[in-house]
Amino acid sequence: MKKELLFAALASVSLLLAGCNANPQQTETAAPDASDTATETAAPAPTPTDSVYEVAEVMPEFPGGTQALFKFISENLEYPQHAIDGQIEGRVIVQFVVDKTGKVGNIQVVRSIDKLLDQAAIDVVRALPAWKPGMQNGQPVNVRYTLPVSFKLS
């Protein structure tokens, strides 16, 4: 049953890049509103002098591409038993920064449905291996990603 739920979660997970503009954007990191977000505290945020791009000329890439990312999430996402018992479903939206070295950090829940599901989404993102970093003007840069993680009971 647990494996079936993980596959159901994988089927509804999609990767979105934050920002839809064709032109690269650069933004400063901002502190999220604590009332509607949960923040991963173990990973350091980029320093104030490091810009975080919403879109870069070359976006960071998960090792093996998007299909490998979906597989990783499927194999590592834990649907909490309490949420299963409570029939809690929905989509947690997580943002994170792939830094200049390809490490994932500054993980934040930007859309919450339940604290246990939020934590499950943070945990799977925290477990991601290093990515190929994004590039801007031939230099590695920090890039923000948005990853919706859907939890659906089948």
C-alpha positions in Angstrom: 0.0 0.0 0.0 2.8 2.4 0.9 4.6 1.9 -2.4 1.3 2.5 -4.3 0.9 5.8 -2.5 4.4 6.8 -3.4 3.7 6.1 -7.1 0.5 8.0 -6.8 2.4 10.9 -5.4 5.0 10.6 -8.2 2.3 10.6 -10.8 1.1 14.0 -9.6 4.5 15.7 -9.0 5.5 18.2 -11.6 8.6 20.4 -11.8 8.0 24.1 -12.4 10.6 26.7 -12.8 9.9 29.8 -10.8 9.2 32.7 -13.2 7.9 32.4 -16.7 9.8 35.2 -18.4 12.0 34.4 -21.3 14.6 37.0 -20.1 16.8 36.0 -17.2 15.8 37.7 -13.9 17.9 38.4 -10.9 16.3 38.9 -7.5 17.5 39.4 -4.0 16.4 36.7 -1.5 13.6 37.8 0.8 12.4 36.4 4.0 9.1 34.5 3.6 6.1 35.4 5.7 6.3 33.1 8.7 2.5 32.9 9.0 2.1 30.8 5.8 5.4 29.1 5.2 7.7 26.6 6.8 11.4 27.0 6.4 14.2 24.4 6.3 16.6 25.6 8.9 19.6 23.2 8.5 20.7 24.5 5.1 22.3 27.9 5.0 20.7 30.6 2.9 22.8 32.4 0.3 24.7 35.3 1.7 23.3 38.8 1.1 26.0 39.4 -1.6 24.9 36.3 -3.5 22.1 37.0 -5.9 19.5 34.4 -6.6 18.2 34.1 -10.1 14.6 33.1 -10.8 15.6 32.2 -14.4 19.2 31.8 -15.7 20.6 31.4 -19.2 21.4 27.8 -18.3 19.1 26.4 -15.6 20.4 23.9 -13.0 19.9 20.3 -14.0 19.2 17.3 -11.7 21.6 14.5 -12.5 19.9 12.4 -15.2 17.2 15.1 -15.9 13.6 15.5 -15.0 12.7 11.9 -15.3 15.5 11.0 -12.8 14.2 13.7 -10.5 10.7 12.2 -10.6 12.1 8.7 -9.9 14.1 10.1 -7.0 11.0 11.7 -5.5 9.0 8.5 -6.0 11.6 6.4 -4.2 12.3 8.8 -1.4 9.0 10.5 -0.6 7.3 9.3 2.6 3.6 9.8 2.9 3.1 10.1 6.6 0.9 7.5 8.2 -1.0 10.1 10.1 -1.9 11.9 6.9 -3.0 8.6 5.3 -5.1 7.8 8.3 -6.7 11.3 8.2 -7.2 11.1 4.4 -5.2 14.3 4.0 -4.4 15.0 0.3 -3.2 18.0 -1.6 -0.2 19.8 -3.0 2.7 21.3 -1.1 4.7 23.8 -3.0 8.3 23.9 -2.0 11.0 26.4 -3.2 14.7 25.8 -2.9 17.9 27.3 -4.2 20.4 25.4 -6.2 23.6 27.2 -5.4 26.7 27.9 -7.5 28.2 24.5 -6.5 24.9 22.6 -7.3 23.9 22.0 -3.6 20.3 22.4 -2.7 19.5 24.7 0.2 17.2 27.5 1.5 14.2 25.1 1.3 10.9 26.8 2.1 7.3 25.7 1.9 5.4 28.4 0.1 2.1 26.6 0.0 1.1 24.4 2.9 -1.6 21.8 3.3 -0.6 20.0 6.5 2.5 20.2 8.7 3.3 16.5 8.3 3.0 16.7 4.5 5.0 19.9 4.5 7.8 18.1 6.4 7.7 15.1 4.0 8.1 17.5 1.0 11.0 19.3 2.8 12.6 15.9 3.7 12.6 14.7 0.1 14.1 18.0 -1.2 16.7 17.9 1.5 17.7 14.5 0.4 18.3 15.6 -3.3 21.9 15.1 -4.5 23.9 17.9 -6.0 22.7 19.3 -9.3 24.6 20.7 -12.2 24.5 24.4 -11.3 22.8 27.1 -13.3 24.9 29.5 -15.4 24.6 33.1 -16.3 27.2 34.8 -18.5 29.3 31.7 -18.4 29.5 31.8 -14.5 27.7 29.5 -12.1 24.9 31.2 -10.2 22.3 30.6 -7.5 18.9 29.7 -9.0 15.6 29.3 -7.2 13.4 26.4 -8.1 9.7 25.8 -7.3 8.6 22.2 -6.9 5.0 21.3 -6.3 4.7 17.9 -4.5 1.2 16.4 -4.7 0.0 13.9 -2.2 -3.0 11.8 -3.4 -4.4 8.7 -1.9 -5.6 6.2 -4.5 
